Amino acid sequence: MAAALAVALVMAGGCATSGPKSAKESYSFWPPPPDEPRLQFLTAFSSEKDLRGGEEHSLMTYLTGSQPPDKDFGKPYGVAARNGKLYICDTDLSALLVADLTTKKVNVVEGQGEGAIKLPINVAFDEDGNYYVADAGREQVVILDKNTNFVAALGKKDELKPRDVVVSKAKIYVADLQKHCVQVFDRPTRKPLYDIPRTSDSKIKSHCLFTPTNLGLDNKGRLYVGDTGAFRVQVYDTDGNYVRSIGEMGDSLGQFARVKGVALDRENRLYAVDAMSQVIQIFNAEGKLLTWFGEPDSLPGLQNLPAKVLIDYEDIGFFDKYAAPHFKIEYLVFVINQLGPHKVSVYGFGQKKS
């Protein structure tokens, strides 16, 4: 990673610009000058009205003679991206929302009958487009096909408290507060395989899980677990064996007060949300801190109770127009805030154009 992302250069971190935008556009970057910019704040939205933009919203009113519904988000938490759409778990509305980046409309996933969704917290997809919804209301992981037809449900009453789910080609991983572990299922048969930590690790306190709330997988199949109660991110290999811990309790760089969402980019850089300090920290593949961004006192109300982070390589085209002329976006970083005016904050990770 470039020296601009070294911890020594980040200590002065923050936003490159401040104050409202003028007629001459200003842009917000991390790290600040004189370091090379790597992350730019692009935009944010908290409703269908925001997603459409003011001009389009006014045009709809003019053409139809009525005000389109705002469709405000309530208290979002989990998020996933697929085929130009963002799927947002809204715990206040008890709904799985679909923000279509093409049509600029927000709809709801209507699970019917056995597939009814009660309190979605996180959602994931497999390569076939099947939904996996960690539903705290049902205390199950609800599996729907690409047409939202019911397929199956993992977990029985009083046996599972799912808070997140991620899917690989062969396995389904479920963060379970009931057993303080990650339950691993065979994806084709949906039969339980084993729990993480494995038996050999469960006797070692530093290898265990206490409050597993959020999950991520890197490109080597390693599992990253945001353990809120232990103030760290635990890393396990493809067989569920302990690899390392990232972070510890505290409010300094490289520490966590309330770790929540985790995500990995293609270089296996870890993005980890701290809901207490309201920043997102980035670590390299070896667990070394690189930088952080999104502090709440930059851009009024930039982060407010952040819960989830998502890496997205497919939808850059929808947000390229917000990028500074000299900045090339390599991928998007979505941060979900449960409160405030920026329920979905959108950042671009990249570098200066050559």
C-alpha positions in Angstrom: 0.0 0.0 0.0 1.2 3.5 -0.8 2.9 5.5 1.9 -0.1 7.8 2.0 -2.0 5.1 3.8 0.7 4.4 6.4 -0.5 4.9 10.0 2.1 7.6 10.6 0.5 9.7 7.9 -3.0 9.1 9.2 -2.6 10.4 12.7 -3.7 13.8 11.5 -6.5 12.2 9.6 -9.7 13.9 8.5 -11.4 15.7 5.7 -9.5 17.5 3.0 -12.1 20.2 2.7 -14.7 21.7 5.0 -17.7 24.0 4.8 -20.6 24.0 2.3 -19.9 23.5 -1.4 -19.7 26.7 -3.4 -20.3 27.3 -7.1 -16.8 25.9 -7.6 -17.1 22.3 -6.4 -15.1 21.2 -3.4 -14.4 17.6 -2.6 -13.7 15.6 0.5 -10.9 13.1 0.7 -9.1 10.9 3.2 -6.2 11.1 4.0 -6.0 14.9 3.8 -3.3 16.8 1.8 -0.4 16.6 1.4 -0.9 12.8 1.4 -2.2 11.1 -1.8 -6.1 10.9 -1.7 -7.4 7.3 -1.6 -11.1 7.8 -0.5 -13.6 10.4 -1.6 -17.0 11.0 -0.1 -19.3 11.0 -3.1 -22.9 11.3 -1.9 -25.5 10.0 0.5 -29.2 9.2 0.5 -31.9 8.4 3.1 -35.0 8.0 1.0 -36.3 7.5 -2.5 -36.6 11.2 -2.9 -32.8 11.5 -2.2 -32.1 8.7 -4.6 -34.0 10.4 -7.4 -32.5 13.8 -6.8 -34.4 17.1 -6.4 -34.8 17.9 -10.0 -36.3 14.5 -11.0 -38.6 14.6 -7.9 -39.9 18.1 -9.0 -40.4 16.8 -12.6 -42.5 13.9 -11.3 -44.6 16.3 -9.3 -45.1 18.6 -12.4 -46.0 15.7 -14.7 -48.4 13.8 -12.4 -49.8 16.7 -10.4 -49.0 15.0 -7.1 -46.1 14.6 -4.8 -44.4 11.2 -5.1 -43.9 9.4 -1.8 -40.6 10.1 -0.1 -40.2 6.5 1.1 -37.9 7.4 3.9 -35.6 4.8 5.3 -36.2 4.0 9.0 -33.2 2.5 10.8 -31.2 0.5 8.3 -28.5 -2.0 9.2 -27.4 -4.7 6.7 -26.9 -4.1 3.0 -25.9 -6.2 -0.1 -25.5 -5.2 -3.8 -26.6 -7.2 -6.8 -27.4 -6.3 -10.4 -27.5 -2.6 -9.9 -29.6 -2.7 -6.8 -28.9 -2.2 -3.1 -30.8 -4.5 -0.7 -31.1 -2.7 2.7 -32.3 -4.4 5.9 -34.4 -1.8 7.7 -35.0 -2.8 11.3 -37.4 0.1 12.0 -39.7 -0.7 9.0 -39.1 -4.5 9.5 -38.6 -4.7 5.8 -36.0 -5.7 3.2 -35.8 -2.6 0.9 -34.6 -2.6 -2.6 -33.0 0.6 -3.9 -32.8 0.3 -7.7 -29.9 2.5 -8.9 -31.2 2.5 -12.5 -34.9 3.4 -11.9 -34.1 5.4 -8.7 -37.1 3.7 -7.0 -37.3 1.9 -3.7 -39.4 -1.2 -3.2 -39.8 -3.9 -0.7 -39.0 -7.6 -1.0 -42.4 -9.3 -0.3 -41.7 -12.7 1.2 -45.0 -14.6 1.4 -46.2 -17.4 3.6 -43.3 -19.5 4.9 -41.0 -16.9 3.3 -42.4 -13.9 5.3 -39.7 -11.6 6.6 -40.2 -10.2 10.1 -37.1 -8.4 11.3 -34.2 -8.5 8.7 -30.8 -7.6 10.1 -28.5 -8.7 7.3 -28.8 -10.2 3.8 -26.5 -12.1 1.4 -26.7 -13.6 -2.0 -25.2 -16.6 -3.7 -24.1 -16.7 -7.3 -27.5 -18.0 -8.4 -29.3 -15.0 -6.9 -30.8 -16.8 -3.9 -31.5 -14.6 -0.9 -30.2 -15.4 2.6 -31.8 -13.2 5.2 -30.7 -13.2 8.9 -34.1 -12.5 10.5 -34.0 -11.6 14.2 -37.8 -11.7 14.3 -38.1 -15.3 13.2 -34.8 -16.2 14.7 -34.0 -18.0 11.5 -32.1 -17.5 8.3 -34.7 -17.3 5.6 -33.7 -18.5 2.1 -35.6 -17.3 -0.9 -34.9 -18.0 -4.6 -34.2 -15.2 -7.1 -37.9 -14.7 -7.6 -38.4 -14.4 -3.7 -40.1 -17.8 -3.5 -39.5 -19.6 -0.2 -36.8 -22.3 -0.3 -35.9 -23.1 3.3 -35.2 -21.7 6.7 -32.2 -22.4 8.9 -32.7 -22.7 12.6 -35.4 -23.6 15.1 -37.0 -21.5 17.8 -34.7 -21.0 20.8 -31.8 -22.7 19.0 -30.5 -19.8 16.9 -30.2 -16.0 17.1 -28.8 -15.0 13.7 -27.2 -11.6 13.3 -25.4 -12.0 10.0 -25.0 -14.5 7.2 -22.4 -14.9 4.4 -22.3 -17.5 1.7 -19.4 -19.2 -0.2 -19.6 -21.7 -3.0 -19.8 -24.6 -0.5 -20.9 -23.2 2.8 -23.3 -21.0 4.7 -21.9 -19.1 7.7 -24.3 -17.7 10.3 -23.3 -15.5 13.2 -25.2 -16.9 16.2 -25.7 -14.9 19.5 -27.4 -17.9 21.1 -24.3 -20.1 21.1 -21.7 -17.3 20.8 -20.4 -18.9 17.7 -20.6 -19.0 13.9 -22.7 -21.9 12.7 -21.5 -23.4 9.4 -23.9 -25.3 7.1 -23.3 -27.2 3.9 -24.8 -25.0 1.2 -26.2 -27.7 -1.1 -27.9 -29.8 1.6 -28.2 -27.0 4.3 -27.1 -29.5 6.9 -25.0 -28.3 9.9 -21.2 -29.0 9.5 -19.5 -27.5 12.5 -19.3 -24.4 14.7 -16.6 -21.7 14.9 -14.5 -21.6 17.0 -13.6 -25.3 16.6 -13.2 -27.5 19.6 -9.5 -27.0 19.8 -9.9 -23.2 19.8 -12.8 -23.0 22.2 -10.6 -23.7 25.1 -8.4 -20.6 24.4 -10.1 -17.4 25.4 -8.3 -15.3 22.8 -9.6 -17.6 20.0 -13.2 -17.6 21.1 -16.2 -15.5 20.2 -18.4 -13.6 22.7 -20.8 -11.4 20.7 -20.5 -12.3 17.0 -22.6 -9.8 15.1 -21.1 -9.3 11.6 -19.3 -11.5 9.0 -17.1 -11.2 6.0 -15.2 -13.5 3.6 -11.9 -12.6 1.9 -10.8 -14.0 -1.5 -9.0 -16.9 0.2 -12.1 -18.0 1.9 -11.1 -16.8 5.4 -13.9 -15.8 7.7 -13.8 -12.4 9.5 -16.1 -12.0 12.5 -16.9 -8.6 14.0 -17.1 -9.6 17.7 -18.8 -6.6 19.3 -18.5 -7.8 22.9 -14.8 -8.6 22.6 -13.9 -5.3 20.8 -12.1 -7.1 18.0 -12.3 -8.8 14.6 -11.5 -12.6 14.7 -10.1 -14.3 11.6 -10.5 -18.0 10.9 -9.3 -20.1 8.0 -11.4 -22.1 5.5 -11.7 -25.0 8.0 -12.7 -22.7 10.9 -9.4 -22.7 12.7 -8.2 -19.5 14.4 -5.8 -17.3 12.5 -5.5 -14.0 14.2 -7.3 -11.2 16.1 -7.5 -7.6 14.8 -8.0 -4.8 17.3 -8.6 -4.5 21.0 -10.7 -2.5 23.4 -10.0 1.3 23.3 -10.7 4.5 21.4 -7.3 4.9 19.6 -6.3 3.9 16.1 -6.3 0.2 15.7 -8.7 -0.3 18.6 -12.5 -0.7 18.8 -15.2 0.5 21.3 -18.1 -1.1 19.4 -17.1 -3.0 16.3 -19.9 -3.8 13.9 -19.9 -4.4 10.2 -16.8 -5.9 8.3 -16.1 -6.1 4.6 -13.1 -7.2 2.5 -11.9 -5.8 -0.8 -10.1 -7.8 -3.6 -6.7 -7.0 -2.0 -8.0 -8.5 1.3 -8.0 -5.1 3.0 -10.4 -5.2 5.9 -12.9 -2.4 6.5 -14.3 -2.5 10.0 -17.0 -0.2 11.4 -16.8 1.2 14.9 -20.3 2.4 15.9 -19.0 4.2 19.0 -16.2 6.3 17.5 -18.3 6.4 14.3 -15.4 5.8 11.9 -14.4 3.0 9.6 -10.9 1.6 9.9 -9.0 -0.1 7.2 -6.4 -2.9 7.8 -4.1 -4.7 5.4 -4.2 -8.5 4.8 -1.9 -9.0 7.8 -4.1 -7.0 10.2 -2.0 -3.8 10.2 -3.9 -0.5 10.4 -3.7 1.5 7.2 -6.1 4.4 7.6 -9.5 5.4 8.8 -12.3 7.7 7.5 -15.8 9.1 8.0 -15.5 10.9 11.3 -18.8 12.5 12.4 -17.4 16.0 12.7 -16.5 16.3 9.0 -19.3 17.3 6.7 -22.2 17.9 9.0 -23.5 14.6 10.4 -21.4 12.5 8.0 -21.6 9.4 10.2 -24.3 8.7 12.8 -24.4 5.3 14.4 -22.7 3.4 11.5 -23.6 -0.3 11.4 -22.5 -1.8 8.1 -19.9 -1.4 5.3 -20.1 -2.9 1.8 -17.5 -3.1 -0.9 -19.0 -2.8 -4.5 -17.0 -3.1 -7.7 -20.0 -3.4 -10.1 -21.9 -0.1 -9.7 -19.2 2.6 -10.1 -21.0 4.0 -13.2 -24.0 5.1 -11.1 -21.7 7.4 -8.9 -18.9 8.4 -11.2 -20.4 11.8 -11.7 -19.7 12.7 -8.1 -16.0 12.0 -8.4 -13.5 14.8 -8.6 -12.1 15.4 -12.1 -8.6 14.2 -11.1 -9.8 11.1 -9.2 -10.3 7.6 -10.6 -12.6 5.3 -8.6 -11.6 1.7 -8.3 -14.5 0.5 -6.2 -17.4 1.9 -4.1 -17.6 1.8 -0.3 -21.1 2.0 1.1 -21.6 2.8 4.8 -25.0 2.3 6.4 -25.9 4.7 9.2 -28.8 3.9 11.5 -29.5 7.6 12.3 -29.0 11.0 10.8 -29.3 12.5 7.3 -26.9 10.1 5.6 -28.5 6.7 6.1 -26.5 5.4 3.0 -23.1 7.1 2.6 -21.3 6.4 -0.6 -17.5 6.7 -0.9 -15.1 5.9 -3.8 -11.8 4.2 -3.2 -9.2 5.1 -5.9 -6.3 7.3 -6.7 -5.3 10.3 -8.7 -5.5 9.9 -12.5 -2.2 9.7 -14.2 
